């Protein structure tokens, strides 16, 4: 750790992004209509005063190897949204996002179709290394995560953000990475608050590992309020053309009956013994709605793993072929609409006790890593332009700014008094061009930097 002169401190921000810092201004309205934003209350999601159940699909044409953002291509959007309407879904999950691209058109088309989007804030280039998490939790990585928030918090049909996906798996060493996933969740929630965005829910998509399923869930919902997730999700493939009891879902409902946060399935759809999508009937039944808020079927596009319900010859093909599972899934949704009323939800939330170290859970502290100082500065100035999908990546970044140690509880508390913004319905704050607003912000940034340096601040390089 060493003190920095003024010029190096200012130079740090372009080194993380590729443009000037993000101005704190309201987003202009779009030409399209808007869905009402979904919020969290108690252990459920709500669309205004109506209980909201996630009834959707996981959506990543080409899979992770293609490294393509399907929401950045209007032709792909138009093709697949037509199919989404036929399915009758209300939500899609997208795993890979280009945070340097504009998504107005596709997000508008989805809103017009009544479809919400859950965004994974990570991608293969910018993510936490489960077996060596410390160095990968760095400022370059968080700059990309925050840039994704900047891009999608402005859309009312952004339902939620995932801070990670299956980072912890059945290798016990990976449980140590849970501290960093929770730190990212804390940082994302704080960034949303400090930038004055609508409170888009942030949570984690966990692997369904019997040895640590409950520990993962409790870990994401323990500690101070600023450290806890807004929801918990996990990927469940235990219903293999079976039934509620055989799949063990009755026990999972029982085990999470007093969890204290919304829960949903971020992936489901076992292939063993065929697929009848009986999961939909269970998720929409009174047996589950007091605890679960629906789920996402894995997956829309057929890939090598065989889970898809639509065959797409190439990522940008003009049409798709509906496979056998397409009609079966559509029929399951149509036969099992969202239940009326509140579904027996619990109106209050609460924290759980943090799991203790044992043979299946190696974390022996309740403290989280402190946000890297370089990333902490972005809370004030904004993330700037995202690196997109062509960047160098962050896991092995040199001099990217890492955590200086553990943080005290409360480190994720929002201190900003910014007025919430980011809705499609927000009125423009000014008619001044965006680039002029960014330039006008520079004196304020300079002032903040001088104050930091005067107080003897130092940052890791």
C-alpha positions as CSV (number, residue, x, y, z in Angstrom):
1,X,0.0,0.0,0.0
2,X,1.3,3.4,-0.9
3,X,0.0,7.0,-1.1
4,X,-0.8,8.4,-4.5
5,X,-0.3,11.8,-6.0
6,X,-3.2,13.5,-7.5
7,X,-2.5,12.7,-11.2
8,X,-2.1,8.9,-10.6
9,X,-5.4,8.9,-8.6
10,X,-7.2,10.5,-11.5
11,X,-5.6,8.2,-14.0
12,X,-6.8,5.2,-12.1
13,X,-10.4,5.6,-13.3
14,X,-9.7,5.4,-17.0
15,X,-7.6,2.4,-16.3
16,X,-10.6,0.5,-15.0
17,X,-13.0,1.7,-17.7
18,X,-12.6,3.3,-21.1
19,X,-14.5,6.6,-20.6
20,X,-15.2,9.5,-18.3
21,X,-17.0,8.7,-15.0
22,X,-20.7,8.2,-15.0
23,X,-22.6,11.4,-14.3
24,X,-25.4,11.2,-11.7
25,X,-28.3,12.2,-13.8
26,X,-31.8,10.8,-14.4
27,X,-32.3,8.6,-17.4
28,X,-34.4,10.1,-20.2
29,X,-37.7,8.3,-21.0
30,X,-37.9,5.8,-23.8
31,X,-40.6,5.8,-26.5
32,X,-42.0,2.5,-25.3
33,X,-44.4,1.7,-22.5
34,X,-43.2,0.3,-19.3
35,X,-44.0,-2.7,-17.1
36,X,-44.4,-1.8,-13.4
37,X,-41.1,-2.5,-11.6
38,X,-41.1,-5.6,-9.4
39,X,-40.1,-5.2,-5.8
40,X,-39.4,-7.4,-2.7
41,X,-41.6,-7.3,0.4
42,X,-41.5,-10.0,3.0
43,X,-40.5,-13.3,1.4
44,X,-42.1,-12.6,-1.9
45,X,-41.9,-10.5,-5.1
46,X,-44.6,-8.0,-5.9
47,X,-45.8,-6.2,-9.0
48,X,-47.4,-3.2,-7.5
49,X,-49.8,-4.8,-4.9
50,X,-50.0,-8.2,-6.7
51,X,-47.8,-11.2,-5.8
52,X,-45.4,-11.9,-8.6
53,X,-44.2,-15.4,-9.5
54,X,-41.3,-16.0,-11.8
55,X,-42.5,-18.1,-14.7
56,X,-39.7,-18.1,-17.2
57,X,-36.7,-19.6,-19.0
58,X,-32.9,-19.4,-18.9
59,X,-31.9,-17.7,-22.1
60,X,-28.4,-17.8,-23.7
61,X,-28.4,-18.8,-27.4
62,X,-25.0,-20.3,-28.3
63,X,-24.2,-21.1,-24.6
64,X,-21.3,-19.6,-22.7
65,X,-18.8,-20.5,-25.4
66,X,-20.4,-18.1,-27.9
67,X,-19.7,-15.1,-25.5
68,X,-22.6,-13.3,-27.1
69,X,-25.2,-10.9,-25.6
70,X,-28.6,-11.8,-27.0
71,X,-30.1,-8.5,-25.8
72,X,-27.7,-6.4,-27.8
73,X,-29.0,-7.7,-31.2
74,X,-32.5,-6.5,-32.2
75,X,-32.9,-9.2,-34.8
76,X,-32.3,-12.0,-32.2
77,X,-34.6,-10.2,-29.8
78,X,-37.5,-10.0,-32.3
79,X,-37.1,-13.6,-33.3
80,X,-37.1,-15.0,-29.8
81,X,-39.6,-12.7,-28.1
82,X,-42.2,-14.0,-30.6
83,X,-41.4,-17.5,-29.2
84,X,-41.5,-16.3,-25.6
85,X,-45.0,-15.0,-26.2
86,X,-46.1,-18.4,-27.5
87,X,-44.7,-20.0,-24.3
88,X,-46.5,-17.6,-22.1
89,X,-43.5,-16.8,-19.9
90,X,-43.0,-13.6,-17.9
91,X,-39.2,-13.7,-17.2
92,X,-36.0,-14.6,-18.8
93,X,-32.5,-15.0,-17.3
94,X,-29.5,-13.8,-19.4
95,X,-26.1,-15.1,-18.4
96,X,-23.8,-13.0,-20.6
97,X,-24.3,-9.3,-21.1
98,X,-22.2,-6.8,-23.1
99,X,-22.1,-3.8,-20.7
100,X,-20.6,-1.6,-23.4
101,X,-23.7,-2.0,-25.7
102,X,-27.0,-0.3,-25.7
103,X,-30.1,-2.4,-24.8
104,X,-32.9,0.1,-25.2
105,X,-34.6,-1.6,-28.2
106,X,-34.5,-5.2,-26.9
107,X,-35.5,-4.3,-23.3
108,X,-38.3,-2.2,-24.8
109,X,-39.5,-5.1,-26.9
110,X,-39.5,-7.4,-23.9
111,X,-41.4,-4.9,-21.8
112,X,-44.0,-4.6,-24.6
113,X,-44.3,-8.4,-24.4
114,X,-44.8,-8.3,-20.6
115,X,-41.4,-10.0,-20.0
116,X,-38.9,-9.2,-17.2
117,X,-35.2,-9.9,-17.2
118,X,-32.8,-11.2,-14.6
119,X,-29.2,-10.2,-15.4
120,X,-26.1,-12.1,-14.4
121,X,-23.6,-9.4,-13.5
122,X,-20.7,-11.7,-14.2
123,X,-19.4,-13.4,-17.4
124,X,-16.6,-15.8,-18.1
125,X,-14.1,-12.9,-18.4
126,X,-15.2,-10.9,-15.3
127,X,-16.0,-13.2,-12.4
128,X,-14.8,-14.7,-9.1
129,X,-12.3,-17.6,-9.2
130,X,-13.9,-20.1,-6.9
131,X,-10.5,-21.7,-6.0
132,X,-8.5,-18.5,-5.7
133,X,-11.1,-15.9,-4.9
134,X,-9.0,-13.2,-3.2
135,X,-7.1,-11.9,-6.2
136,X,-10.1,-12.1,-8.5
137,X,-12.1,-9.9,-6.2
138,X,-10.5,-6.7,-7.5
139,X,-11.4,-3.3,-8.7
140,X,-11.3,-4.2,-12.4
141,X,-13.8,-6.9,-11.9
142,X,-16.1,-4.7,-9.8
143,X,-15.9,-1.9,-12.4
144,X,-17.4,-4.3,-14.9
145,X,-20.1,-5.4,-12.5
146,X,-21.0,-1.8,-11.7
147,X,-21.1,-0.9,-15.4
148,X,-23.7,-3.7,-15.9
149,X,-25.8,-2.2,-13.2
150,X,-25.5,1.2,-14.8
151,X,-26.8,-0.2,-18.1
152,X,-29.7,-2.2,-16.7
153,X,-31.0,-0.4,-13.5
154,X,-32.7,2.2,-15.8
155,X,-35.1,-0.4,-17.2
156,X,-38.3,-1.1,-15.2
157,X,-38.4,-4.7,-16.5
158,X,-35.0,-5.5,-15.0
159,X,-36.3,-7.8,-12.3
160,X,-33.1,-8.6,-10.5
161,X,-29.3,-9.0,-10.7
162,X,-27.4,-12.2,-9.8
163,X,-24.1,-11.6,-8.1
164,X,-22.8,-15.0,-9.0
165,X,-23.8,-18.4,-10.3
166,X,-22.7,-21.7,-8.7
167,X,-19.4,-20.3,-7.5
168,X,-19.6,-22.7,-4.6
169,X,-19.9,-26.3,-5.7
170,X,-19.4,-29.7,-4.3
171,X,-15.7,-29.2,-3.8
172,X,-15.4,-28.1,-0.2
173,X,-12.6,-25.7,-1.0
174,X,-15.0,-23.7,-3.0
175,X,-17.0,-22.8,0.1
176,X,-14.2,-20.3,1.0
177,X,-15.3,-18.3,-2.1
178,X,-18.7,-17.6,-0.5
179,X,-17.2,-14.7,1.5
180,X,-16.3,-13.0,-1.8
181,X,-19.7,-13.7,-3.5
182,X,-21.4,-12.2,-0.5
183,X,-19.0,-9.2,-0.6
184,X,-19.9,-8.6,-4.3
185,X,-23.6,-8.8,-3.3
186,X,-23.0,-6.2,-0.6
187,X,-21.1,-4.0,-3.1
188,X,-23.8,-4.2,-5.8
189,X,-26.6,-3.3,-3.4
190,X,-24.6,-0.4,-2.1
191,X,-23.7,0.8,-5.6
192,X,-27.4,0.8,-6.5
193,X,-28.1,2.9,-3.5
194,X,-25.2,5.3,-3.8
195,X,-26.0,6.0,-7.4
196,X,-29.6,6.7,-6.6
197,X,-31.1,3.9,-8.7
198,X,-34.3,2.1,-8.1
199,X,-33.7,-0.7,-5.6
200,X,-33.3,-3.5,-8.1
201,X,-33.1,-6.8,-6.0
202,X,-29.7,-8.5,-5.8
203,X,-29.1,-12.1,-4.9
204,X,-27.1,-15.3,-5.7
205,X,-27.8,-18.3,-7.9
206,X,-26.5,-21.3,-6.0
207,X,-25.7,-24.9,-7.0
208,X,-28.0,-27.4,-5.4
209,X,-25.4,-29.2,-3.3
210,X,-26.8,-31.3,-0.5
211,X,-23.8,-31.0,1.7
212,X,-23.8,-27.2,1.8
213,X,-27.2,-26.1,0.4
214,X,-28.5,-24.8,3.7
215,X,-25.1,-23.2,4.6
216,X,-25.0,-21.3,1.4
217,X,-28.6,-20.0,1.9
218,X,-27.9,-19.0,5.6
219,X,-24.6,-17.4,4.6
220,X,-26.4,-15.1,2.1
221,X,-28.9,-14.1,4.7
222,X,-26.9,-13.5,7.9
223,X,-25.1,-10.5,9.4
224,X,-26.1,-6.9,9.1
225,X,-28.8,-5.7,6.8
226,X,-26.4,-4.1,4.3
227,X,-24.6,-7.5,3.9
228,X,-27.7,-9.7,3.3
229,X,-29.1,-10.6,-0.1
230,X,-32.5,-9.4,-1.3
231,X,-33.4,-13.0,-2.3
232,X,-31.8,-16.5,-2.6
233,X,-32.1,-18.7,-5.7
234,X,-30.7,-22.1,-6.5
235,X,-30.5,-24.5,-9.5
236,X,-32.5,-27.6,-8.8
237,X,-32.5,-30.7,-11.1
238,X,-34.0,-33.2,-8.6
239,X,-37.4,-33.4,-10.2
240,X,-36.7,-36.1,-12.8
241,X,-40.2,-36.7,-14.3
242,X,-41.2,-37.8,-10.8
243,X,-43.4,-36.0,-8.1
244,X,-43.3,-33.7,-5.2
245,X,-42.1,-36.2,-2.6
246,X,-39.8,-38.3,-4.8
247,X,-38.0,-35.2,-5.9
248,X,-37.5,-34.2,-2.2
249,X,-39.3,-30.9,-2.8
250,X,-41.5,-31.4,0.2
251,X,-38.4,-31.4,2.5
252,X,-36.9,-28.4,0.7
253,X,-40.1,-26.4,1.4
254,X,-40.1,-27.5,5.0
255,X,-36.4,-26.7,5.5
256,X,-36.9,-23.2,4.0
257,X,-40.3,-22.4,5.6
258,X,-38.7,-19.8,7.9
259,X,-35.9,-18.6,5.7
260,X,-36.8,-14.9,5.8
261,X,-36.2,-13.9,2.1
262,X,-37.8,-14.7,-1.2
263,X,-36.6,-18.0,-2.8
264,X,-37.0,-19.2,-6.4
265,X,-35.4,-21.7,-8.7
266,X,-32.8,-20.1,-11.0
267,X,-32.6,-23.3,-13.1
268,X,-34.8,-26.4,-13.1
269,X,-35.7,-29.2,-15.6
270,X,-34.1,-32.6,-15.1
271,X,-33.7,-34.7,-18.3
272,X,-33.7,-38.1,-16.6
273,X,-36.7,-40.2,-17.5
274,X,-38.0,-37.6,-19.9
275,X,-39.6,-34.2,-19.1
276,X,-43.2,-33.5,-18.3
277,X,-42.5,-30.2,-16.5
278,X,-44.5,-31.2,-13.5
279,X,-42.3,-28.7,-11.6
280,X,-44.6,-25.9,-12.9
281,X,-47.7,-27.4,-11.2
282,X,-45.8,-27.8,-8.0
283,X,-44.3,-24.3,-8.0
284,X,-47.8,-22.8,-8.6
285,X,-49.5,-24.9,-5.9
286,X,-50.2,-24.0,-2.2
287,X,-47.6,-26.6,-1.3
288,X,-44.9,-24.2,-2.4
289,X,-46.1,-20.6,-2.7
290,X,-45.7,-19.8,0.9
291,X,-41.9,-20.3,0.4
292,X,-41.1,-20.2,-3.3
293,X,-41.7,-17.5,-5.9
294,X,-41.6,-19.6,-9.0
295,X,-38.6,-20.5,-11.2
296,X,-36.8,-20.5,-14.5
297,X,-36.7,-23.6,-16.7
298,X,-33.3,-24.5,-18.1
299,X,-33.3,-23.8,-21.0
300,X,-34.7,-22.1,-24.1
301,X,-32.1,-22.8,-26.8
302,X,-30.9,-26.3,-27.5
303,X,-27.1,-26.7,-26.9
304,X,-24.8,-29.7,-26.7
305,X,-26.1,-30.5,-23.2
306,X,-29.5,-31.4,-24.6
307,X,-31.7,-29.2,-22.3
308,X,-33.1,-26.8,-24.9
309,X,-36.7,-26.6,-26.1
310,X,-36.0,-24.6,-29.3
311,X,-33.4,-25.5,-31.9
312,X,-31.5,-22.5,-33.4
313,X,-29.2,-23.4,-36.4
314,X,-26.9,-20.5,-35.5
315,X,-27.0,-17.7,-33.0
316,X,-28.3,-15.2,-35.6
317,X,-30.5,-17.6,-37.6
318,X,-33.7,-15.9,-38.7
319,X,-36.0,-18.6,-37.3
320,X,-36.1,-21.4,-34.7
321,X,-37.5,-24.9,-34.6
322,X,-39.8,-25.7,-31.8
323,X,-38.8,-29.0,-30.2
324,X,-40.9,-31.5,-28.3
325,X,-40.3,-29.8,-25.0
326,X,-41.5,-26.4,-26.3
327,X,-45.2,-27.4,-26.4
328,X,-44.9,-29.4,-23.2
329,X,-43.6,-26.4,-21.3
330,X,-46.1,-24.0,-22.9
331,X,-48.9,-26.5,-21.9
332,X,-47.6,-26.8,-18.3
333,X,-47.6,-23.0,-17.9
334,X,-51.1,-22.6,-19.4
335,X,-52.5,-25.4,-17.2
336,X,-51.0,-23.9,-14.0
337,X,-51.5,-20.1,-13.9
338,X,-50.2,-17.9,-11.1
339,X,-52.5,-18.4,-8.0
340,X,-54.7,-15.7,-6.8
341,X,-54.0,-13.9,-3.5
342,X,-50.8,-13.7,-1.6
343,X,-49.9,-17.4,-1.7
344,X,-49.4,-17.6,2.0
345,X,-46.3,-15.4,2.0
346,X,-44.6,-14.2,5.1
347,X,-44.9,-10.4,5.5
348,X,-41.7,-9.9,7.4
349,X,-38.0,-10.6,6.7
350,X,-35.3,-11.6,9.1
351,X,-31.7,-12.6,9.2
352,X,-30.5,-16.1,10.0
353,X,-27.6,-17.3,12.1
354,X,-24.4,-17.6,10.0
355,X,-23.2,-21.2,9.4
356,X,-20.3,-22.4,11.5
357,X,-17.2,-24.1,10.2
358,X,-17.4,-27.9,9.7
359,X,-16.2,-30.5,7.3
360,X,-18.5,-29.2,4.5
361,X,-18.2,-25.5,5.2
362,X,-14.7,-24.0,5.7
363,X,-15.5,-20.4,6.5
364,X,-14.7,-19.6,10.2
365,X,-15.6,-15.9,10.3
366,X,-18.6,-13.7,9.8
367,X,-16.6,-10.9,8.4
368,X,-16.5,-10.1,4.7
369,X,-13.6,-8.7,2.6
370,X,-13.4,-5.0,2.4
371,X,-14.2,-3.5,-1.0
372,X,-11.0,-2.6,-2.9
373,X,-10.3,1.2,-2.4
374,X,-10.2,1.8,-6.2
375,X,-13.6,0.2,-6.5
376,X,-14.9,2.1,-3.5
377,X,-14.2,5.4,-5.4
378,X,-16.6,4.3,-8.1
379,X,-19.4,4.6,-5.6
380,X,-18.9,8.3,-5.9
381,X,-18.0,8.9,-9.5
382,X,-19.7,6.0,-11.2
383,X,-18.3,3.0,-13.2
384,X,-17.9,4.7,-16.5
385,X,-18.1,2.6,-19.7
386,X,-18.1,-1.1,-19.3
387,X,-15.3,-3.3,-20.8
388,X,-17.9,-5.3,-22.8
389,X,-17.1,-8.8,-24.0
390,X,-13.8,-8.0,-25.7
391,X,-11.9,-6.9,-22.6
392,X,-8.8,-8.6,-21.1
393,X,-10.7,-10.0,-18.2
394,X,-10.2,-9.5,-14.5
395,X,-9.3,-12.8,-12.8
396,X,-5.6,-12.5,-13.6
397,X,-5.4,-8.8,-13.8
398,X,-2.2,-7.3,-12.6
399,X,-2.3,-4.2,-10.3
400,X,-6.1,-4.3,-10.4
401,X,-6.6,-3.2,-6.8
402,X,-7.5,-5.9,-4.3
403,X,-9.1,-5.9,-0.9
404,X,-6.9,-4.6,2.0
405,X,-8.5,-7.0,4.5
406,X,-11.7,-7.6,6.4
407,X,-14.5,-5.1,6.6
408,X,-16.6,-4.3,9.7
409,X,-20.3,-5.0,9.5
410,X,-22.1,-2.0,8.1
411,X,-19.5,-1.3,5.5
412,X,-22.1,-1.6,2.8
413,X,-24.4,1.0,4.3
414,X,-25.6,3.6,1.7
415,X,-24.7,7.1,2.6
416,X,-25.8,8.9,-0.6
417,X,-28.8,11.2,-0.6
418,X,-29.3,10.9,-4.4
419,X,-32.9,10.9,-5.5
420,X,-33.8,7.4,-6.8
421,X,-33.6,7.3,-10.6
422,X,-33.2,4.9,-13.5
423,X,-36.8,4.2,-14.3
424,X,-38.0,4.4,-17.9
425,X,-40.7,6.8,-16.6
426,X,-38.2,9.3,-15.1
427,X,-38.2,12.7,-16.6
428,X,-34.9,14.1,-17.9
429,X,-33.1,16.2,-15.4
430,X,-31.7,18.6,-18.0
431,X,-31.5,19.1,-21.7
432,X,-27.7,19.5,-21.5
433,X,-25.9,16.9,-23.8
434,X,-24.6,13.9,-21.8
435,X,-21.0,14.6,-22.7
436,X,-21.3,18.1,-21.4
437,X,-22.7,16.9,-18.1
438,X,-19.8,14.5,-17.8
439,X,-17.3,17.3,-18.3
440,X,-19.2,19.5,-15.8
441,X,-18.8,16.8,-13.2
442,X,-15.0,16.8,-13.3
443,X,-14.5,19.7,-10.9
444,X,-16.6,17.9,-8.3
445,X,-14.5,14.7,-8.8
446,X,-11.3,16.7,-8.5
447,X,-12.6,18.3,-5.3
448,X,-13.4,14.8,-3.9
449,X,-10.0,13.5,-4.8
450,X,-8.3,16.5,-3.1
451,X,-10.3,15.9,0.0
452,X,-9.4,12.2,0.0
453,X,-5.7,13.0,-0.4
454,X,-5.8,15.7,2.2
455,X,-7.2,13.1,4.7
456,X,-4.2,10.9,3.9
457,X,-6.1,8.3,1.8
458,X,-4.1,5.7,0.1
459,X,-5.1,3.1,-2.4
460,X,-3.8,-0.3,-3.5
461,X,-2.4,-0.6,-7.0
